[in-house]
Amino acid sequence: MEPEQLARLIERHADALVLFARQWCDAPEDVVQEAFVALTGQGTTPENPAAWLFRAVRNGAINAGTASRRRRRHEEIAASSAPSWFDRPDDPTGVAGSVAHAIDPDDAGRELRSLPVDQREVIVAHLWGGLTFGQIAELTGRSSSAAHRLYQSGLETLRTRLGAPCRSRTHRSGPTGT
């Protein structure tokens, strides 16, 4: 396909293709871009490139929407079955079987984002990335004890701001157990 022909197709159909893809998925621009890339990879130009693009966008958008719903469902199941990291404020003992304190995920995310970047990166790398403090030290150019101090101080800040003490170490189960 000649570059001029591709440019005309993009100019003429890109906006309509995005609108078309939006019916099935949350990332229509990505689907449209992938369709144009796929079109340029065709050995021979389709007889009707616009119709080919609409078919490719439709198929891609349906697949992307299905994958997104599946991913959301999986994440919801995983989040609901994960042990709570926080105890009720009136039960700071961390005793097994205590009722978990409900933390609003938006509040927790906002508070995590408000931490200084050095604390936030250590917390995310350790809790969600499963990295050890030695690995975090290597990654960030700090000592492992400095990484651990940043982790502890960041968690303490989150506990204070969210009003929920963390489970005691003996009762908490996380990705690394620490």
N, CA and C of each residue as an Amber inpcrd file, in Angstrom:
protein
   534
   0.8470000  -1.1760000   0.0000000   0.0000000   0.0000000   0.0000000
   0.8920000   1.2390000   0.0000000   0.5600000   2.1570000  -0.8280000
   1.3190000   3.4080000  -0.9350000   1.0400000   4.2970000   0.2780000
   2.0460000   5.0230000   0.7560000   1.8530000   5.8980000   1.9190000
   0.7330000   6.9210000   1.7340000   0.5920000   7.4430000   0.5000000
  -0.4510000   8.4370000   0.2440000  -1.8440000   7.8190000   0.4000000
  -2.0000000   6.5760000  -0.0630000  -3.2800000   5.8890000   0.0610000
  -3.6050000   5.6320000   1.5330000  -2.6040000   5.2290000   2.3060000
  -2.7890000   5.0100000   3.7350000  -3.1660000   6.3150000   4.4340000
  -2.4880000   7.3900000   4.0900000  -2.8030000   8.6950000   4.6970000
  -4.2380000   9.1060000   4.4130000  -4.7000000   8.8720000   3.1770000
  -6.0930000   9.2080000   2.8230000  -7.0730000   8.3540000   3.6340000
  -6.7640000   7.0680000   3.7920000  -7.6360000   6.1890000   4.5800000
  -7.7040000   6.6570000   6.0330000  -6.5700000   7.0030000   6.5870000
  -6.5430000   7.4740000   7.9810000  -7.3500000   8.7510000   8.1140000
  -7.1060000   9.6990000   7.2160000  -7.8130000  10.9830000   7.2620000
  -9.3190000  10.8010000   7.0960000  -9.7040000   9.9110000   6.2160000
 -11.1150000   9.7510000   5.8980000 -11.8650000   8.8800000   6.9000000
 -11.2190000   7.8390000   7.4590000 -11.9590000   6.8480000   8.2170000
 -11.5750000   6.7010000   9.6940000 -10.4710000   7.2640000  10.1180000
  -9.9900000   7.0080000  11.4850000 -11.0200000   7.3910000  12.5470000
 -11.5840000   8.5750000  12.4530000 -12.5580000   9.0070000  13.4700000
 -13.7890000   8.1050000  13.4890000 -14.2870000   7.7480000  12.3220000
 -15.4560000   6.8680000  12.2510000 -15.1250000   5.4880000  12.7970000
 -13.9070000   5.0070000  12.5410000 -13.5000000   3.7050000  13.0520000
 -13.4040000   3.7090000  14.5760000 -12.9110000   4.8010000  15.1430000
 -12.8470000   4.9150000  16.6060000 -14.2600000   4.8810000  17.1850000
 -15.1580000   5.6480000  16.5940000 -16.5530000   5.6450000  17.0460000
 -17.1650000   4.2500000  16.9040000 -16.8830000   3.5900000  15.8150000
 -17.3820000   2.2380000  15.5570000 -16.8570000   1.2600000  16.6140000
 -15.5750000   1.3270000  16.9290000 -14.9530000   0.4090000  17.9000000
 -15.4390000   0.6630000  19.3170000 -15.7960000   1.8970000  19.6150000
 -16.2180000   2.2670000  20.9710000 -17.4490000   1.4810000  21.4270000
 -18.2030000   0.9410000  20.5030000 -19.3800000   0.1390000  20.8600000
 -19.0090000  -1.1110000  21.6430000 -17.8130000  -1.6320000  21.4180000
 -17.4360000  -2.9290000  21.9830000 -16.2990000  -2.8930000  22.9820000
 -15.5230000  -1.8080000  23.0240000 -14.3460000  -1.8320000  23.9010000
 -14.0640000  -0.4480000  24.4920000 -13.1640000  -0.4470000  25.4800000
 -12.7930000   0.7900000  26.1740000 -11.5470000   1.4450000  25.5950000
 -10.8750000   0.8060000  24.6660000  -9.6520000   1.3560000  24.0770000
  -9.7740000   1.3600000  22.5510000 -10.7450000   2.0940000  22.0160000
 -10.9870000   2.0340000  20.5740000  -9.8220000   2.5640000  19.7350000
  -9.0980000   3.5480000  20.2490000  -7.9760000   4.0950000  19.4870000
  -6.9100000   3.0300000  19.2500000  -6.6560000   2.2040000  20.2690000
  -5.6670000   1.1330000  20.1310000  -6.0970000   0.1240000  19.0750000
  -7.3760000  -0.2170000  19.0770000  -7.8940000  -1.1910000  18.1170000
  -7.7720000  -0.6400000  16.6930000  -8.0950000   0.6260000  16.5210000
  -8.0060000   1.2400000  15.1910000  -6.5520000   1.2840000  14.7260000
  -5.6660000   1.6500000  15.6170000  -4.2480000   1.6880000  15.2580000
  -3.7660000   0.2960000  14.8380000  -4.1520000  -0.7160000  15.5900000
  -3.7600000  -2.0890000  15.2480000  -4.3180000  -2.4980000  13.8880000
  -5.5210000  -2.0600000  13.5650000  -6.1140000  -2.3880000  12.2670000
  -5.3230000  -1.7370000  11.1300000  -4.9270000  -0.4790000  11.3140000
  -4.1360000   0.1850000  10.2740000  -2.7650000  -0.4780000  10.1160000
  -2.1740000  -0.8790000  11.2250000  -0.8870000  -1.5820000  11.1530000
  -1.0650000  -2.9080000  10.4200000  -2.1360000  -3.6260000  10.7380000
  -2.4050000  -4.9000000  10.0590000  -2.6340000  -4.6840000   8.5630000
  -3.3010000  -3.5970000   8.2180000  -3.5470000  -3.3000000   6.8080000
  -2.2330000  -3.0980000   6.0680000  -1.3070000  -2.3870000   6.6830000
  -0.0200000  -2.1510000   6.0140000   0.7870000  -3.4400000   5.8810000
   0.4810000  -4.4180000   6.7000000   1.1880000  -5.6890000   6.6330000
   0.6040000  -6.6740000   5.6380000  -0.4920000  -6.3250000   5.0130000
  -1.1140000  -7.2060000   4.0240000  -0.2030000  -7.2880000   2.7930000
  -0.0640000  -8.4820000   2.2480000   0.7600000  -8.6530000   1.0470000
   0.2140000  -7.8590000  -0.1250000  -1.0940000  -7.9230000  -0.3160000
  -1.7470000  -7.1430000  -1.3660000  -2.8440000  -6.3170000  -0.7140000
  -3.0510000  -5.1520000  -1.2460000  -4.0830000  -4.2680000  -0.7100000
  -5.4460000  -4.8870000  -0.9680000  -6.3060000  -4.9480000   0.0700000
  -7.6560000  -5.4960000  -0.1320000  -8.3980000  -4.7150000  -1.2130000
  -9.3550000  -5.3760000  -1.8310000 -10.1400000  -4.7450000  -2.8950000
 -10.8280000  -3.4860000  -2.3740000 -11.3870000  -3.5540000  -1.1680000
 -12.0350000  -2.3990000  -0.5680000 -11.4000000  -2.1760000   0.8100000
 -10.3430000  -1.3540000   0.8870000  -9.6250000  -1.1710000   2.1520000
 -10.5010000  -0.6300000   3.2840000 -11.4540000   0.2340000   2.9840000
 -12.3220000   0.7790000   4.0310000 -13.1630000  -0.3300000   4.6520000
 -13.7480000  -1.1710000   3.8290000 -14.5470000  -2.2840000   4.3500000
 -13.6600000  -3.2490000   5.1380000 -12.4540000  -3.4960000   4.6450000
 -11.5130000  -4.3660000   5.3490000 -11.1970000  -3.7890000   6.7300000
 -10.9760000  -2.4670000   6.7850000 -10.6740000  -1.8100000   8.0650000
 -11.8460000  -1.9240000   9.0390000 -13.0540000  -1.6980000   8.5520000
 -14.2100000  -1.8030000   9.4480000 -14.3480000  -3.2260000   9.9930000
 -14.1240000  -4.2360000   9.1570000 -14.1990000  -5.6230000   9.6140000
 -13.0930000  -5.9010000  10.6360000 -11.8800000  -5.4470000  10.3550000
 -10.7570000  -5.6680000  11.2820000 -10.9940000  -4.9480000  12.6080000
 -11.5160000  -3.7290000  12.5460000 -11.8010000  -2.9730000  13.7660000
 -12.9180000  -3.6460000  14.5550000 -13.9430000  -4.0960000  13.8890000
 -15.0440000  -4.7800000  14.5800000 -14.5290000  -6.0150000  15.3100000
 -13.7920000  -6.8540000  14.5980000 -13.2590000  -8.0680000  15.2170000
 -12.3070000  -7.7370000  16.3650000 -11.4290000  -6.7770000  16.1390000
 -10.4820000  -6.3960000  17.1830000 -11.1630000  -5.7910000  18.4000000
 -12.1750000  -4.9660000  18.1800000 -12.8880000  -4.3340000  19.2900000
 -13.6780000  -5.3560000  20.1020000 -14.3100000  -6.2860000  19.4280000
 -15.0430000  -7.3440000  20.1460000 -14.0730000  -8.1640000  20.9800000
 -12.9380000  -8.5400000  20.3970000 -11.9340000  -9.2940000  21.1460000
 -11.3840000  -8.4910000  22.3200000 -11.1080000  -7.2200000  22.1030000
 -10.5830000  -6.3740000  23.1800000 -11.6060000  -6.2080000  24.2940000
 -12.8640000  -6.0340000  23.9470000 -13.9180000  -5.9100000  24.9530000
 -14.0720000  -7.1780000  25.7650000 -14.0280000  -8.3240000  25.0970000
 -14.1260000  -9.6100000  25.7880000 -12.9420000  -9.7890000  26.7370000
 -11.7490000  -9.4910000  26.2590000 -10.5480000  -9.6190000  27.1010000
 -10.6140000  -8.6770000  28.2930000 -11.0990000  -7.4690000  28.0880000
 -11.2060000  -6.5000000  29.1750000 -12.1980000  -6.9560000  30.2370000
 -13.3490000  -7.4610000  29.8090000 -14.3380000  -7.9650000  30.7710000
 -13.7900000  -9.1720000  31.5330000 -13.1070000 -10.0540000  30.8340000
 -12.5190000 -11.2280000  31.4800000 -11.4690000 -10.7960000  32.5100000
 -10.6290000  -9.8300000  32.1330000  -9.5950000  -9.3310000  33.0400000
 -10.2230000  -8.6680000  34.2700000 -11.2580000  -7.8480000  34.0640000
 -11.9290000  -7.2010000  35.2000000 -12.5500000  -8.2290000  36.1290000
 -13.2050000  -9.2280000  35.5480000 -13.8240000 -10.2770000  36.3550000
 -12.7510000 -11.0240000  37.1610000 -11.6400000 -11.3510000  36.5280000
 -10.5510000 -12.0410000  37.2150000  -9.9920000 -11.1740000  38.3420000
  -9.8040000  -9.8830000  38.0780000  -9.2730000  -8.9790000  39.1020000
 -10.2400000  -8.8270000  40.2640000 -11.5410000  -8.7710000  39.9780000
 -12.5310000  -8.6670000  41.0470000 -12.5320000  -9.9120000  41.9140000
 -12.4440000 -11.0770000  41.2940000 -12.3950000 -12.3240000  42.0590000
 -11.1270000 -12.3710000  42.9000000 -10.0110000 -12.0130000  42.3080000
  -8.7420000 -12.0300000  43.0390000  -8.7720000 -11.0370000  44.1990000
  -9.3370000  -9.8560000  43.9730000  -9.3940000  -8.8480000  45.0420000
 -10.3220000  -9.2860000  46.1670000 -11.4230000  -9.9290000  45.8290000
 -12.3650000 -10.3170000  46.8700000 -11.8720000 -11.5180000  47.6770000
 -10.9950000 -12.3230000  47.1020000 -10.5140000 -13.4950000  47.8270000
  -9.1860000 -13.2550000  48.5290000  -8.5640000 -12.1200000  48.2820000
  -7.2830000 -11.8080000  48.9290000  -7.5120000 -11.4550000  50.3990000
  -6.5890000 -11.8500000  51.2720000  -6.7450000 -11.4970000  52.6800000
  -6.6080000  -9.9840000  52.8660000  -7.3360000  -9.4680000  53.8030000
  -7.2760000  -8.0410000  54.0850000  -5.9300000  -7.6930000  54.7050000
  -5.3670000  -6.5670000  54.3320000  -4.0950000  -6.1290000  54.8980000
  -4.3270000  -5.3010000  56.1550000  -5.5690000  -4.9670000  56.4330000
  -5.8530000  -4.0730000  57.5340000  -6.8200000  -4.7120000  58.5160000
  -6.6750000  -4.3730000  59.7870000  -7.6020000  -4.7950000  60.8240000
  -8.5190000  -3.6370000  61.1470000  -9.6120000  -3.9570000  61.8170000
 -10.5200000  -2.8960000  62.2530000  -9.7840000  -1.9790000  63.2220000
 -10.0520000  -0.6740000  63.1720000  -9.3840000   0.2360000  64.0920000
  -9.6130000  -0.1350000  65.5550000 -10.7950000  -0.7050000  65.8950000
 -11.0640000  -1.0510000  67.2870000 -10.5200000  -2.4350000  67.6480000
  -9.8430000  -3.1290000  66.6960000  -9.2540000  -4.4380000  66.9630000
  -7.8490000  -4.4930000  66.3690000  -6.9060000  -3.7410000  66.9500000
  -5.5590000  -3.6820000  66.3940000  -4.7020000  -4.9020000  66.7250000
  -5.2760000  -5.9170000  67.3590000  -4.4830000  -7.0650000  67.7790000
  -4.0550000  -7.9560000  66.6410000  -4.7740000  -7.9420000  65.5260000
  -4.4400000  -8.8140000  64.4060000  -4.7990000 -10.2550000  64.6740000
  -5.7050000 -10.4770000  65.6220000  -6.0990000 -11.8330000  65.9630000
  -6.8070000 -12.4760000  64.7750000  -6.4120000 -13.7010000  64.4650000
  -7.0300000 -14.4200000  63.3560000  -8.5260000 -14.5230000  63.6020000
  -9.2970000 -14.2980000  62.5670000 -10.7430000 -14.3890000  62.6760000
 -11.4110000 -13.0540000  62.9540000 -10.6370000 -12.0030000  63.2080000
 -11.2610000 -10.7020000  63.4420000 -11.8440000 -10.1840000  62.1330000
 -12.8420000  -9.3570000  62.2300000 -13.5140000  -8.8160000  61.0520000
 -12.6400000  -7.7250000  60.4540000 -12.3850000  -7.8090000  59.1530000
 -11.5090000  -6.8430000  58.4870000 -12.2020000  -5.4880000  58.3580000
 -11.4120000  -4.4500000  58.5160000 -11.8720000  -3.0770000  58.3570000
 -11.9640000  -2.7620000  56.8690000 -13.0680000  -2.1810000  56.4580000
 -13.2400000  -1.8450000  55.0450000 -12.4810000  -0.5670000  54.7200000
 -11.5630000  -0.6720000  53.8040000 -10.7950000   0.4670000  53.3240000
 -11.2970000   0.7760000  51.9290000 -11.6470000   2.0240000  51.6970000
 -12.0920000   2.4130000  50.3700000 -10.8960000   2.3480000  49.4150000
 -11.0000000   1.5650000  48.3280000  -9.8650000   1.4300000  47.4050000
  -9.4340000   2.7500000  46.7890000 -10.3840000   3.6520000  46.5380000
 -10.0230000   4.9520000  45.9820000  -9.2100000   5.7580000  46.9790000
  -9.6170000   5.7090000  48.2540000  -8.8550000   6.4070000  49.2930000
  -7.4600000   5.8270000  49.4140000  -7.3770000   4.4950000  49.4180000
  -6.0750000   3.8470000  49.5450000  -5.1790000   4.2040000  48.3600000
  -5.7300000   4.1690000  47.1610000  -4.9490000   4.5330000  45.9800000
  -4.4970000   5.9780000  46.0030000  -5.3910000   6.8610000  46.4260000
  -5.0530000   8.2860000  46.5090000  -3.9410000   8.5010000  47.5380000
  -4.0530000   7.8490000  48.6890000  -3.0310000   7.9990000  49.7210000
  -1.6960000   7.4080000  49.2740000  -1.7380000   6.2800000  48.5870000
  -0.5040000   5.6900000  48.0750000   0.1580000   6.6360000  47.0820000
  -0.6410000   7.2280000  46.1790000  -0.0820000   8.1670000  45.2030000
   0.4680000   9.4220000  45.8640000  -0.0460000   9.7760000  47.0510000
   0.4160000  10.9950000  47.7110000   1.7250000  10.8000000  48.4770000
   2.1510000   9.5470000  48.6360000   3.4280000   9.2990000  49.3210000
   4.5840000   9.8210000  48.4790000   5.7020000  10.1550000  49.1180000
   6.8900000  10.5030000  48.3360000   7.2600000   9.3330000  47.4220000
   7.7900000   9.6420000  46.2660000   8.0510000   8.6190000  45.2560000
   8.9690000   7.5180000  45.7750000   9.9420000   7.8310000  46.6210000
  10.8400000   6.7840000  47.1000000  10.1120000   5.7790000  47.9940000
   9.1870000   6.2450000  48.8230000   8.3930000   5.3320000  49.6410000
   7.4310000   4.5190000  48.7730000   6.7770000   5.2110000  47.8680000
   5.7890000   4.5540000  47.0080000   6.4360000   3.4560000  46.1620000
   7.6070000   3.7300000  45.5800000   8.2220000   2.7250000  44.7190000
   8.6390000   1.4870000  45.5050000   9.0820000   1.6740000  46.7530000
   9.4790000   0.5290000  47.5750000   8.2450000  -0.2930000  47.9670000
   7.1800000   0.3790000  48.3530000   5.9520000  -0.3300000  48.7400000
   5.3910000  -1.1190000  47.5660000   5.2970000  -0.5000000  46.4210000
   4.7410000  -1.1850000  45.2510000   5.6510000  -2.3290000  44.8160000
   6.9520000  -2.0940000  44.7880000   7.8810000  -3.1520000  44.3610000
   7.8310000  -4.3470000  45.3120000   7.6830000  -4.0780000  46.6110000
   7.6700000  -5.1750000  47.5840000   6.3130000  -5.8760000  47.6390000
   5.2390000  -5.1140000  47.8070000   3.9240000  -5.7320000  47.9820000
   3.3570000  -6.2960000  46.6880000   3.4000000  -5.5340000  45.6310000
   2.7850000  -5.9870000  44.3870000   3.7850000  -6.6510000  43.4570000
   5.0380000  -6.2250000  43.5380000   6.0520000  -6.8230000  42.6730000
   6.6980000  -8.0510000  43.2680000   6.5420000  -8.2300000  44.5890000
   7.1130000  -9.3990000  45.2400000   8.6260000  -9.3610000  45.3510000
   9.2390000  -8.1830000  45.1900000  10.6930000  -8.0840000  45.2810000
  11.1400000  -8.0740000  46.7370000  12.3060000  -8.6350000  46.9870000
  12.8950000  -8.5800000  48.3230000  13.5070000  -7.1980000  48.5130000
  13.8400000  -6.8710000  49.7610000  14.4690000  -5.5730000  50.0090000
  15.8530000  -5.5140000  49.3820000  16.5360000  -6.6480000  49.2860000
  17.8250000  -6.6890000  48.5840000  17.6610000  -6.3600000  47.1100000
  16.6300000  -6.9270000  46.4810000  16.3650000  -6.6450000  45.0680000
  15.9550000  -5.1860000  44.8730000  15.1570000  -4.6750000  45.8060000
  14.7390000  -3.2650000  45.7200000  15.9490000  -2.3570000  45.8860000
  16.8570000  -2.7330000  46.7940000  18.0660000  -1.9370000  47.0010000
  18.8760000  -1.8570000  45.7190000  19.0240000  -2.9870000  45.0550000
  19.7650000  -3.0060000  43.7970000  19.0680000  -2.1660000  42.7360000
  17.7550000  -2.2680000  42.6800000  16.9620000  -1.5350000  41.6980000
  17.0540000  -0.0220000  41.9050000  17.0140000   0.4030000  43.1740000
  16.9440000   1.8390000  43.4690000  18.2760000   2.4710000  43.8400000
  19.3300000   1.6480000  43.9740000  20.6370000   2.1930000  44.3340000
  20.7430000   2.5690000  45.7990000  20.0020000   1.8910000  46.6600000
  20.0320000   2.1240000  48.1000000  20.5080000   0.8520000  48.7750000
  20.7240000   0.9460000  50.0710000  20.9870000  -0.2660000  50.8420000
  19.6530000  -0.9560000  51.1200000  19.7100000  -2.2450000  51.4390000
  18.4680000  -2.9500000  51.7370000  17.8390000  -2.4180000  53.0150000
  18.6630000  -1.9800000  53.9710000  18.0850000  -1.4160000  55.1990000
  17.3910000  -0.0800000  54.9140000  17.9410000   0.7060000  53.9990000
  17.2800000   1.9720000  53.6320000  15.9530000   1.6800000  52.9250000
  15.9400000   0.6760000  52.0550000  14.6980000   0.2970000  51.3810000
  13.6640000  -0.1600000  52.4160000  14.1080000  -0.9330000  53.3980000
  13.1920000  -1.4160000  54.4340000  12.6590000  -0.2500000  55.2660000
  13.5080000   0.7070000  55.5980000  13.0430000   1.8860000  56.3630000
  12.0120000   2.6770000  55.5690000  12.2470000   2.8580000  54.2700000
  11.2750000   3.5710000  53.4430000   9.9460000   2.8210000  53.4000000
  10.0150000   1.5190000  53.2910000   8.8240000   0.6780000  53.2880000
   8.0520000   0.8500000  54.5930000   8.7560000   0.7210000  55.7250000
   8.1100000   0.8350000  57.0390000   7.4960000   2.2190000  57.2390000
   8.2340000   3.2570000  56.8920000   7.7020000   4.6100000  57.1040000
   6.5210000   4.8900000  56.1730000   6.5770000   4.3800000  54.9440000
   5.4550000   4.5570000  54.0280000   4.2140000   3.8380000  54.5120000
   4.3910000   2.5960000  55.0100000   3.2360000   1.8670000  55.5490000
   2.6670000   2.5670000  56.7770000   3.5320000   3.0640000  57.6240000
   3.0510000   3.7710000  58.8180000   2.2410000   5.0030000  58.4190000
   2.7060000   5.7200000  57.4140000   1.9630000   6.8870000  56.9180000
   0.6030000   6.4620000  56.3840000   0.5740000   5.3800000  55.6040000
  -0.7050000   4.8940000  55.0710000  -1.6400000   4.4640000  56.1950000
  -1.1150000   3.7480000  57.1910000  -1.9490000   3.3130000  58.3220000
  -2.5710000   4.5160000  59.0230000  -1.7540000   5.5140000  59.2520000
  -2.2410000   6.7030000  59.9500000  -3.3050000   7.4200000  59.1210000
  -3.0100000   7.6520000  57.8610000  -3.9450000   8.3880000  57.0030000
  -5.2530000   7.6350000  56.7770000  -5.1730000   6.3100000  56.6850000
  -6.3680000   5.5050000  56.4260000  -7.0730000   5.0840000  57.7050000
  -6.4250000   5.3100000  58.8510000  -7.0340000   4.9750000  60.1330000
  -7.1980000   3.4840000  60.3450000  -6.2630000   2.6960000  59.8400000
  -6.3690000   1.2440000  59.9750000  -4.9910000   0.6460000  60.2100000
  -4.7900000   0.0660000  61.3860000  -3.4870000  -0.5630000  61.6280000
  -3.3340000  -1.8200000  60.7850000  -2.0980000  -2.1090000  60.3520000
  -1.8360000  -3.3230000  59.5740000  -1.8940000  -4.5340000  60.4820000
  -2.1560000  -5.6790000  59.8740000  -2.1300000  -6.9400000  60.6040000
  -0.7360000  -7.1510000  61.1650000  -0.6830000  -7.8750000  62.2640000
   0.6260000  -8.1940000  62.8220000   1.3520000  -9.1250000  61.8700000
   2.6660000  -9.1140000  61.9210000   3.4870000  -9.8750000  60.9960000
   3.1580000 -11.3700000  61.0250000   2.8200000 -11.9040000  62.1880000
   2.5630000 -13.3380000  62.3000000   1.2460000 -13.7460000  61.6590000
   0.3390000 -12.8100000  61.4560000  -0.9670000 -13.1600000  60.8950000
  -1.1510000 -12.6850000  59.4660000  -0.2050000 -11.9020000  58.9480000
  -0.3620000 -11.3460000  57.6130000   0.1930000 -12.3150000  56.5790000
  -0.5670000 -12.4980000  55.5170000  -0.0220000 -13.2890000  54.4070000
  -0.0250000 -12.4030000  53.1860000   1.1250000 -12.1860000  52.6380000
   1.2780000 -11.3540000  51.4540000   2.0940000 -12.0930000  50.4360000
   2.4660000 -11.4190000  49.3520000   3.1780000 -12.0870000  48.2710000
   4.5370000 -12.6380000  48.7010000   5.1670000 -11.9950000  49.6930000
   6.4790000 -12.4830000  50.0890000   6.5070000 -12.9540000  51.5220000
   5.4070000 -12.7620000  52.2440000   5.3460000 -13.1880000  53.6280000
   6.0320000 -12.2510000  54.5800000   6.5120000 -11.0930000  54.0990000
   7.1380000 -10.1050000  54.9920000   6.5600000  -8.7530000  54.7630000
